[in-house]
């Protein structure tokens, strides 16, 4: 079997919200889409179901449709187990305690003998997030990574499957009864990773910028620097206009297109090259000098981790601030002794994070490959593209490392494939 072949639905069980009624919908499921995104704190899925005849017996003994007989109103659970179709494609398993919740039902069509509907699914923790609040105070002695671990464990009830990059900066805050996902995403923008130099125990001048997201393997609170330094998935993917049916095509790029290629105007508007940042002090009612908060991307060349070759900025774009940003200092709202470490300095940290979030979108590429459920959002993959003017020469500018921003594992009766949205901060093959 090959990764492009249709997969076998070993288990798709829909359970009523009260847990009293189960119905096997595997035979009627005509499409499954599973989604991850490094900027989304929850995984999602979508099932399209077509059902013929009655499936659920009513109290009066009549056979009813799933939609009316269950009844299907949201809050139900769905267990999904899809068998892999090749050695490189293990499939998906969301059973036991790791099941999806029905967040909504759409495209409902009820006819005399048939029904069809789409189940929109989210993870259990997405439901918990809506009913949980972070109300406690976290001291300034806590590293951000410690606070993150506490919130994930105690507010979301997750003890295993947590992947957290330790932060070097400490930060005190009050939850203010915000939802866990809101707090965790907010902390991500303030975090600086503790990445030591080779042969040294001291942290480098690493750049701020974290992402908080969920994949099938659990929750991740990762620095972008750390993700970029991760080991890329092997083997690499390569593109060819001709697919050899006799060869192993599980790691072929079926189709691709580039949707974004260095948005200069957008980066200028967002202050991605150079910006001024000023802070309002709520105790003194003063504004800090904008020149103190001047940030230049050029100053971080060679310090920030990259996926490809460094790019020279056109003209003097990196010298002239294109955006003035005003924020509020935390002064007076926290205990005394808040961190004054250079990387924890809000003048640097917030500008670094903004630069990092902008830079990783320098190139954006959409790609479809044979189904590979080993892949997760946040993974690095290596791609090889052939120059259009030749048959065998590799395009060294288009090829190289990419990060998976989001993915969709798609399954239907005709086959299975994985769609990827890839991003990177630089161009070409890293030297």
C-alpha positions in Angstrom: 0.0 0.0 0.0 1.0 3.6 -0.6 0.4 6.8 1.4 -1.9 8.1 -1.3 -4.3 5.1 -1.0 -7.6 5.5 0.9 -7.3 4.7 4.6 -9.4 2.3 6.7 -11.7 3.8 9.3 -11.2 1.3 12.2 -13.4 3.2 14.6 -15.7 6.3 14.4 -18.1 6.2 17.3 -20.5 9.1 18.0 -21.7 9.2 21.7 -24.6 11.3 22.9 -23.9 14.2 25.3 -25.4 12.2 28.2 -23.2 9.2 27.4 -26.1 6.8 27.1 -26.2 6.2 23.4 -23.5 5.2 20.9 -23.7 4.9 17.2 -21.1 3.7 14.7 -20.8 6.2 11.9 -17.7 4.8 10.2 -19.6 3.5 7.2 -21.4 6.8 6.6 -18.4 9.1 7.1 -17.4 10.2 3.6 -14.7 12.7 4.6 -12.4 13.4 7.6 -10.3 16.5 7.9 -7.9 16.9 10.9 -6.2 20.3 11.5 -3.3 21.7 13.5 -1.8 25.2 13.6 1.2 26.7 15.6 -0.9 29.8 16.3 -3.9 27.8 17.5 -4.2 26.5 21.1 -6.4 23.6 20.0 -6.6 20.9 17.4 -9.8 20.6 15.4 -11.4 18.1 13.0 -14.3 18.0 10.6 -16.4 14.9 9.7 -18.9 14.8 6.8 -21.5 12.1 7.4 -24.2 10.7 5.1 -26.7 8.2 6.6 -29.4 6.1 4.9 -32.3 4.9 6.9 -32.9 4.8 10.7 -30.0 4.1 13.0 -31.3 4.8 16.5 -34.3 3.1 18.1 -36.7 5.4 19.9 -38.5 4.7 23.2 -41.5 3.6 21.1 -39.4 1.1 19.1 -39.2 3.2 15.9 -35.9 3.6 14.0 -34.9 7.3 13.8 -32.2 9.3 12.1 -29.0 10.1 14.0 -29.7 13.8 14.0 -33.1 13.4 15.6 -32.7 10.1 17.5 -29.5 10.8 19.4 -30.3 13.8 19.3 -27.4 15.6 17.7 -27.3 19.0 19.3 -23.6 19.6 20.2 -21.6 18.4 23.2 -21.4 14.8 21.9 -18.0 13.0 21.8 -16.5 11.3 18.8 -13.7 8.7 18.9 -11.7 8.3 15.8 -9.2 5.6 14.8 -7.8 5.6 11.3 -5.5 2.8 10.2 -2.3 3.8 8.4 -2.0 2.8 4.8 1.8 2.5 4.5 5.0 2.1 6.6 5.6 5.8 6.6 2.0 6.7 7.5 0.8 5.3 10.9 -2.7 6.8 10.9 -4.5 8.7 13.7 -5.8 7.5 17.1 -8.2 9.7 19.1 -9.9 7.1 21.4 -10.3 6.4 25.1 -9.9 9.7 27.0 -8.4 11.4 23.9 -11.7 12.0 22.1 -13.1 14.9 20.2 -16.1 17.0 21.3 -18.8 18.2 18.9 -18.6 22.0 19.0 -21.2 22.5 16.2 -23.2 20.8 13.5 -23.5 22.4 10.1 -24.8 21.7 6.6 -27.7 19.6 8.0 -30.0 18.1 5.3 -32.8 15.8 6.5 -34.8 14.0 3.8 -37.3 11.1 4.0 -34.8 8.3 4.0 -31.4 10.0 4.1 -29.6 12.6 6.2 -26.3 14.4 5.9 -24.4 16.7 8.2 -21.0 18.0 9.1 -19.6 17.6 12.6 -17.2 20.3 13.7 -14.9 18.9 16.4 -12.5 20.3 19.0 -10.3 18.8 21.6 -11.7 18.3 25.2 -9.3 21.0 26.5 -10.9 23.6 24.2 -14.2 23.0 26.0 -12.4 23.2 29.5 -10.8 26.5 28.5 -14.2 28.1 28.1 -15.2 27.1 31.6 -11.9 27.8 33.4 -10.4 31.1 34.6 -6.9 32.0 35.8 -7.5 34.1 38.9 -4.3 33.6 41.1 -1.3 35.8 41.4 2.0 34.5 40.0 5.1 36.0 41.8 8.0 37.8 40.0 10.3 35.0 41.2 8.7 32.6 38.8 10.1 32.0 35.4 7.4 32.3 32.7 7.9 28.7 31.8 7.1 27.7 35.4 3.8 29.7 35.4 2.9 28.2 32.0 3.4 24.6 33.4 1.2 25.4 36.4 -1.6 26.8 34.2 -1.6 23.9 31.8 -1.5 21.3 34.7 -4.0 23.0 37.1 -6.3 24.9 34.8 -6.5 22.5 31.9 -5.8 19.3 33.8 -2.9 18.1 31.6 0.0 16.5 33.4 1.5 14.5 30.5 2.3 15.4 26.9 3.5 18.9 27.8 6.5 20.3 25.8 7.8 23.5 27.3 11.0 25.4 26.4 12.4 26.9 29.6 12.5 30.7 29.7 15.3 32.8 31.0 13.1 35.7 32.1 10.9 35.9 35.2 7.6 37.7 35.2 4.9 38.3 37.8 1.3 38.8 36.9 -2.3 38.4 38.0 -4.6 36.2 36.0 -7.5 38.7 36.2 -10.0 35.8 35.6 -8.9 35.4 32.0 -9.2 32.1 30.1 -6.1 29.8 30.2 -5.6 30.0 26.4 -5.7 33.8 26.6 -3.1 33.9 29.3 -0.8 31.4 27.7 -0.8 33.1 24.4 -0.2 36.4 26.1 2.8 35.0 28.0 4.2 33.6 24.8 4.8 37.1 23.4 6.8 38.0 26.6 9.0 35.0 26.8 12.7 34.7 26.0 14.3 31.2 25.6 17.2 30.0 27.7 19.5 28.7 25.0 23.1 28.4 26.1 26.2 28.9 23.8 28.0 25.7 22.9 30.4 24.8 25.7 28.7 27.4 28.0 26.0 27.2 30.7 25.0 30.8 30.2 22.2 31.8 27.9 22.9 33.4 24.6 21.4 36.7 23.4 18.5 34.6 22.2 15.5 36.4 20.7 12.0 36.6 22.2 9.0 35.1 20.6 7.2 31.9 21.6 4.2 30.0 20.3 1.6 28.1 22.3 -0.3 25.4 20.4 -1.7 21.9 20.5 -0.9 18.9 18.2 -1.8 15.2 18.4 1.2 14.6 20.7 0.1 17.3 23.3 0.6 20.9 24.2 3.6 22.9 23.2 5.0 26.2 24.6 8.0 26.6 22.3 10.4 29.4 21.3 10.6 30.0 17.6 14.4 29.9 18.0 14.2 26.4 19.4 11.8 25.2 16.7 14.2 26.4 14.1 17.1 24.6 15.7 15.1 21.3 15.8 16.1 18.3 13.7 14.2 18.3 10.5 11.9 15.4 9.5 13.6 12.8 7.3 13.5 12.0 4.5 13.2 15.2 2.6 10.4 16.0 0.2 11.1 16.6 -3.5 9.0 17.9 -6.3 8.9 16.4 -9.8 6.4 17.1 -12.6 6.4 13.4 -13.5 5.4 10.8 -10.8 7.0 7.4 -11.4 4.4 4.8 -10.5 7.1 2.2 -10.0 9.1 4.3 -7.5 8.5 5.1 -3.8 6.3 8.2 -4.1 5.4 8.6 -0.4 7.7 11.6 -0.1 6.9 13.3 -3.3 5.4 16.8 -3.4 2.2 16.5 -5.4 1.6 20.2 -6.0 2.6 23.5 -4.4 2.3 27.2 -4.8 3.9 30.2 -3.1 1.3 32.7 -1.7 3.7 35.2 0.0 7.2 36.2 -0.8 8.7 38.9 1.4 5.9 41.4 2.0 8.0 44.6 2.3 5.1 47.0 2.6 3.4 44.9 5.2 6.5 44.6 7.3 7.0 48.3 7.1 3.5 48.9 8.3 4.0 46.5 11.2 7.5 47.8 12.1 9.2 44.6 11.2 12.5 46.3 10.0 12.8 49.2 12.4 10.4 50.7 15.0 10.1 53.0 18.0 8.5 51.7 21.1 7.4 54.0 23.9 5.8 53.1 27.3 3.3 54.9 29.4 4.0 54.8 33.1 0.7 54.6 35.0 2.4 55.9 38.3 4.0 59.0 36.9 1.8 59.6 33.8 4.9 60.0 31.8 5.9 58.5 28.4 9.3 57.1 27.9 11.6 58.5 25.3 10.8 56.8 21.9 14.5 56.8 21.0 15.3 54.6 24.0 13.0 52.0 22.5 14.4 52.1 18.9 14.6 48.7 17.5 16.5 47.6 14.4 16.3 44.2 12.8 19.8 44.7 11.4 21.1 44.5 15.0 20.0 40.9 15.3 21.5 39.5 12.2 23.7 36.6 13.1 22.1 36.3 16.6 18.6 35.1 15.7 18.3 31.5 14.4 17.3 31.2 10.8 16.1 28.5 8.4 18.1 29.8 5.4 20.6 32.4 4.3 20.5 35.9 5.7 18.7 38.4 3.6 20.0 41.9 2.9 17.4 44.7 3.5 16.7 46.9 0.5 17.9 50.5 0.7 17.7 52.0 4.2 14.6 50.3 5.3 16.3 49.0 8.4 17.4 52.4 9.5 14.3 54.5 9.5 11.5 53.6 12.0 8.3 52.8 10.2 6.1 52.4 13.2 5.6 54.0 16.7 4.2 51.6 19.2 2.8 52.6 22.6 2.4 50.2 25.5 1.8 50.4 29.3 4.5 49.5 31.8 3.7 47.0 34.5 5.2 49.3 37.1 3.2 49.5 40.2 1.0 46.5 39.4 3.6 43.9 40.5 5.9 43.3 43.4 9.1 45.2 43.8 12.2 43.5 42.3 10.8 42.6 38.9 13.4 41.4 36.5 15.6 44.0 34.9 17.6 41.5 32.8 18.4 42.8 29.4 16.3 40.2 27.5 13.5 40.7 29.9 13.6 44.5 29.3 10.2 45.3 27.7 11.9 47.7 25.3 13.7 44.8 23.8 11.5 41.8 24.5 8.3 43.1 22.9 10.1 44.5 19.8 12.1 41.2 19.5 8.9 39.2 19.6 7.2 41.4 17.0 10.3 41.1 14.7 10.3 37.3 15.2 6.6 36.9 14.4 7.0 39.0 11.3 10.2 37.5 10.0 9.0 33.9 10.0 6.4 34.9 7.4 9.0 36.1 4.9 7.9 33.2 2.7 4.7 31.3 2.7 4.1 28.2 0.7 1.2 25.8 0.4 2.0 22.1 -0.5 0.1 18.9 -0.9 1.8 15.5 -0.2 0.8 11.9 0.2 -0.7 11.3 3.7 1.9 11.4 6.5 0.4 11.5 9.9 3.9 11.5 11.5 4.1 15.2 10.7 2.9 17.8 13.2 2.7 21.6 13.2 6.0 23.1 14.3 8.0 20.4 12.5 10.8 21.4 10.1 10.9 19.7 6.8 13.4 19.9 4.0 12.1 20.4 0.4 13.9 20.1 -2.9 12.5 21.9 -6.0 13.9 21.7 -9.5 14.7 24.8 -11.5 12.1 25.4 -14.2 14.7 25.8 -16.9 16.4 22.5 -16.2 15.4 18.9 -15.5 17.7 17.9 -12.7 19.3 21.0 -11.2 18.1 21.9 -7.8 16.7 25.4 -7.2 18.9 26.5 -4.2 16.8 29.6 -3.6 13.4 27.9 -3.4 14.7 24.7 -1.7 15.7 24.3 1.9 14.2 24.1 5.3 10.6 25.1 6.0 8.5 25.1 9.2 5.0 23.6 9.2 2.7 26.4 10.3 -0.5 24.4 9.8 -1.5 21.1 8.4 -4.6 19.1 7.4 -4.7 15.3 7.3 -7.4 14.6 4.8 -9.2 11.2 4.3 -12.0 10.2 1.9 -13.0 7.2 -0.2 -10.8 8.3 -3.1 -7.5 8.5 -1.1 -5.7 10.3 1.6 -3.2 13.2 1.6 -1.7 15.9 3.9 -1.9 19.6 3.1 0.7 21.8 4.5 1.2 25.6 5.0 4.9 26.2 5.2 6.7 29.3 6.4 10.3 30.5 6.7 12.2 33.6 7.7 14.9 33.6 5.1 15.5 32.2 1.6 17.7 29.5 0.1 19.6 26.5 1.5 21.3 27.2 4.8 25.1 27.2 4.5 
